[in-house]
Every structure is written in C-alpha cells, then in structure tokens.
C-alpha cells in the first residue's frame, strides 16, 4: 500500500496529465465555421412582463389616447380601454415586416347574436386580415373564426376565452414583396399566437382577404395597421408594434473546418433530382446507381443505389464534384435497355441549375 504522501503525489501527477491532455485536445480540436461574419444583434430591453412594450417598440395605445391612429377620436376610451366606435381606426404610421402585440375582449352584450354577429372586428395589416370574433361556444365558418386568416385558413386551434375576458394576439408579420414590374416577388406570411397558443405558423397568404371575391395580390409598399368596426363594441388595450428585420452578415470565406490556424473548406453537399424515362414514358420502380468519384490514389468510387418512385423520379444527395450514373439491373427495366442494345432509355439529372441527360443505351 502506498503511503499518504506518495498517494498525494500520484494524484497531483494524474491531475496534471488530465489538464495537459485537455489543453492538447483543445489545441488540436476541430471547429466548424460558417464563413459568415455577422453584425452584432442590437440590444433590446424587454418589458417588465412579456406583454409590456420592449424598448424599441412603437406604442400604439397605452390606455391614454389614440393619437397614433386616424379616426381615434371616434372611439371611446375609458379605464385604459378603447372601445370600437364609429368607423375603424388606422395607424398614422405604415409598416412592413413587424411584430404586433394586441389585447382585445369580446362584449358580454351580444344577446342571441350568433356566428359573425358576435364580437366581430379584425386586425388588418393593410389589406390582410387576422380575424377578431367571439368564437367561444359560437359556431361559424372555420376560416372566419378568431385566429383565422379571413376566407383563407382556419386557426390551428380555438383558444378563445369567454366574452368579457381578455384575449392576446402576438403576431409576426412578413409583408409581401413585389418586383419592379408589379409582379409578386414573395408572398406575405403570418405567425400568430392566441392566448399563448399557436394558431398560425408561417402561413403563406394567397393574397388579400376580401369577402366577395378570391384573394389576389396588387403591388404596394408599407401599409398601416387597421382595426375594423363591424358594429360590435369590441374592446382593445395594450397595443404596440416593433419593426423587424433579419440578421445581417457578409460571407468572408466558404464554410470550413478550422484545424489549428488552418481553414479547410467543407465540400458542399448537393441534392440532385431527376427521372428515368423510356421513349418519354416514366419507368415505374427500378433502381439507379450513382458512382461518386472520390480522391483516392487508386481512383476508387463509392456506389449508391437510389430507388425510383412511382413516377420514375429519384432524389439523391452527393458530395462528389463529379459522378457517373448507371441503371441497375432490375426487373422493372426492360432487358433490352439493361443490356444497352437500343436507344430511348434516358436518365435526366437536375443538378443545381444544370440539367443532364444520360442516354444509358449509348453509354
């Protein structure tokens, strides 16, 4: 048995070895680098609670006045709450991509009103409506209930609270973009959370949200936020909006693995798609082989078997800079084509922006 001092010395030496090994491992560690140099995210001080306006928010209504809105003088303000009055209200400022927080309450005075006549209003991003309605134990058409994109899609869930209680919408709005000729460049998207429940998740709008015709897009710039008057005394409070934009970065080198002071670019993995046809008709079933050329002194190749779907199509991911394609022996392929005795069997491969046709009968 070792004496106490000896055991202590061994323990110290063992600890030193562990630390040295860790330092050595860190020195030789590999690290993936995206190659993008990002701008530092701005600092935003959140509200004391998540429903309160953060430091960069534009306050639309804090219970005092509706000065941020056109026609706000025709709505009643009492006890920090604004009630729908004569006509809708429109923000004086226009917005593109934004985050909107808004709280609303359906009236308790609806009586026997049903469907669209109970607590009806709406939150519009210009021409695009997220429905406000008393959907608590109140059946209506599903793409017209609370949390729905009017006449386009229902909410994922009915998260409505009873009349008189407060509901919260937290909305992420991505405005549509248009080309110079007025054509649609990218559609509008919306994510909405109703009382803590996701009711829309990056939904792609088909266009505006009218009642009497199909949705459509017409070119526009930034638009105001609009709260609808639908002849129901819906109440609103605590409304604020944040203009948002994605992170900004600049590529300074290709995606790489850092090994010490050396950057080794990562080979990009491409996805190729395509189809197999015989004299223009899709081959049903069957298998295609991809031969990936790899850096090897002997010129070795990796072989991957890729099944064809019911339409003769296939999808394959590859890292090789070059590859060859060959039809595998399979009963789904007529033997005359397997044996390459005739032309007409073609594999079309779409690789990025390039389209290649492999006439297997002549390869």
N, C-alpha and C positions, 0 to 999 in steps of 0.2 A: 504494500500500500504506500502511495506517495505521501510525503509529509505535507503539512498545510502550506508552507512557503512554496514547495515545488508545484503543488496543485494550482496555486495562485499564478505562478509564472506561466504555466501551461495555458491557463485561461486567458491571460493577457495576450500571449502569443497567438492564440486561436482567434481572439477578437481582432487583433491587428491584421491577421491574414484575411479575415472576412471583410474588413474595411478596405484593405488594399484590393481585394478581388472585386469589390463593388465599384471602386474608383476605376479599376482597369476595365470593368464591364461597361461602365458609363462612357469611358473614353472610346471604346470600340462599338458603342451602341449605334444602331441604325435609326434614322428618323425620317419619316415621310414629310415632305414639304410640298404644298400645293403649287408653289411658284407664283402665288398672287400676293401682292403687297397691299394690305387693306388700310383704309383710313381708320383712325381711331373712332369708335362709336361715341356720339355725343352723350353727355351726361344729362339725364332727365330725372328730376326728383319726383318720385311718386307722391300721390296724395296720402294723407294720414290713413285712409282706408282705400280699398281698391275702387270704390265708386266715386271718390273725390278726384277733382281735376289735377293731373300732374302739372309740372312746372311749365311745360311747353304747350299746354292746351289753350285753345281759344274758348272762353266761356260763353256759351250761347244763352244760358239762363241760370242764374244763381238764386232765384226766388225774389229778386228785387224789381227787375224791369225786363222788358223785351226790346231793348234798344238795338240789339243785334239783328232784329228782324223787321222786315217790311210788313206793314199791317198789324204789328204787335199791339197797337193802341186799341184794336177792336177785340182783344181777348181780355178776359177778366183775370186779375192777379189778386190772390187772397191767401194769406198764411203761407207764403212762399210757393204757391202752386198756381200755374197758369191753366185756365180752362178754355177749351175751344169756344170761340165766339163767332163773329160774323166774318166768314171767309177764312181761308188758310193763311198761314204765315210763311214767309220765305226769307232765308238769311240774306243779309246785305252782301256778305262775302261769298265768293264762289270757291268751290273745292274740286280737287281731282282725287287722287288716292288719299284716303283718310281713315281714321279710327273715330267712331262716334259712340258716345255713351248717352243714353237717354232713358228716363224713367217715366212710366205712364200708368194710368189707372182708369179702368172702365167704370162708368157710372152705375150706381145702385138703383137708378130710377128708370130702368128700361121697361119695367112692367112686363107685358106679354110679348114684347118685341122678340123676334127670332132671327136667326141667320144673319144676314148682312145689316140688319137694322139695330143690332146690339153693339154699342161701344165701337162704332166704326170710325176709323181715321186712317192715317197712313204716314209712314216715314219715306219720303222720296229723296233720292239722290238725282235731282233734276227730273228726268223722265222715267226713273226706275223705282218701283215701289216695293218696300217691305211692309206687308200688311199689319195694321193695328186693328184688332177686333176682339170683342168679348167672346172667346172661344171656350169659356168654362161652361161645360154641360150645355153647349149650344152648337148643334149640328149645322154645317153649311158646306158648300163645295170646298174640297180639301185644299185646292190651290188658292183659296180666298180666305183661309183662316189665319189667325195670328201666327206670325213667324214664316208665312208663306211668301214666295215671290209671286205677286198677283198674276194669276192666269198662266203661270209657267210651272211652278212646282210647289207641292205642299211642304210644310216643315217636316223635319225628321221625327219630331215628337210634339205633342201638345203639352206645353209646360205652363199653361195658363193658371194664374191664381184667381180666386173668386172675385166678383165685382167689388170695388171699393178698396181692394188691396193693391199694393204697388208692384208693377212688373218692371223688369230691367232688360233693355236691349244693349248688348255690346257688339258692335258691328265693325268689321274690316271691309272697306270698300275699295275695289280696284277699278278705276274708271276705264272705259273703253278708249282705244287709241285709233286714229284714222290716218290714212295716207294722204298725201297732198292732193290726190285726185278725188278725195272724198270716200274712197273705199275703206272697208273695215280692216285695220291692221291687227288689232287684237280685241277680243270682246271684253265686256265687263264681267267681273267676278265678285262674289259676296260670301263672306263668312259671318254668321250671326249666332250669338249665344243669348238665349232667352231664359232669364232667371237661373243662370248657371248651367243651362242645358244647351248643347249644340243643336241648332235647328237648321242651319245651312253651313255646308263645309265647302268653301271654294267653288260654289255653284256658278256655272257659266251661263250668263243670261243670253237669251235668244234675241234680245233687243229690248225696246221699251215695254211698258206694262199697261196697255190700254184695255178697256172693257169690250169695245165694239169691233175690234179687228185684230189680226195676228200681230205679234211683236215684230218690230223692224228697227234697224239702226239708221240714223241720219247723222252726218258729221257734226260735231260740236266740240267746244273746248271745255274749260271748267264750268261747273253748274252749281247753283245754290242748293241748299237743303230745304225741303218744303214739308210742312206738317199740314195735313189735309183737314178741312172742315167737311164732315159728312153728316152734318145736322145732329151729331151726338155730342154731349158735353164731356168728352174725354179730357182728362187732366194730365198735365205734364210738369215735370220738375227736374232739377239737376241735369242739365244738358251741356255737354262740352264735346269738342272735336279736336283732333290732332291731325295735322298734315303729315303724311308718312312717305318715306322713300327707302328703297333697299340699300344695303351697304355698298360702298364704292371701293373698287380695287383695281389695281393695274398689274397685269402679268409681267413679271420681271425675268422669269425663266420657266421652262417646261416643268410639269410635275416630276419630282425627283426624289430619290432616296439619298439622304446625307450620310456619308460614311466618313467620320472624322472631318476633314476640311474639304472633302471631295463630294461633288454632286453628280449622281448617276441618274440620268433621265429614265423615267419609267416608260416601258413600252406601252403604247396606247392599245387598249383592247377595243377592237371594232366589232360591231354587230353586222353581219351580212344576212340578207334575206333573199328569197328567190322562189322559183318554181321550176318544176320539171314537166315538159310537155312532149307529146308525140304528135307530130304534124299539127301543132297548135292546140291539141286537146290535153287537159291536165292528166298526169299519171296519178292514179289513186293508190295510195300506200307506197310501199317500197322504201328504199334507203339510199342515201347518197353519202359518199366518203369525201372528207376533207383531209388533204395531206398538207400539214403545216411544215414549212421549211424552218429548221432551227439552226442556230450557229453551232456547228459540230465539225470537228476535223474530218469525220467520215461522211459528212453531208447527210446525216440521219434526218428522218422526217417522223413527225407524230401523226397518227391516223385517228380520225374521229368519225364515228358512224352517226349520221343525223337522219332520223326518220322523216318521211314525207307525210304531210297531213292529208285530209280527205280531198283537198283541192290541189294536191300536188305541190304544196308550198312547204318551205322549211325556213328555219331561223337558226343561226349559229354565231357564237362569239369566238373571236380569234385574236391572238396577239401577234401572229407572224406578219412580217412585212410582205410576204408572198406566200402563195399556196396554190395547190392544184386540186381539181375536183374530178371525181370519178364515180361512175354509177356502180353501186354494189350489186352483186348477184342477188336477185330476189325474184320470186315467182310473180310479183306484181308487175315486173317489167318483161315485156315480150322478149323471148330469147334472141330473136334476130337483132334486137337492139343491144342486148347484153353482149353478144358476140361481135357487135360493131360491123355487121355485114351490110347495113343500109343507112342512109341518112334520114334525118327527120326527128331524131331524139335530141332535144335541146335542154340544157340547164341554163336558166337565166339567173345570174347572181347580181344583186344590188349591193354594192359596197360603197357606203358614203354617197357621194354624188355621181358615182360611176356605175354603169350597167354593163356587165359582161355576158356574152352568150358563149357557152361551151357546147359545140356540136360533138356529142360523145361518139357519134358514129364515125367521125373522121379523126378522132384523137388517137 
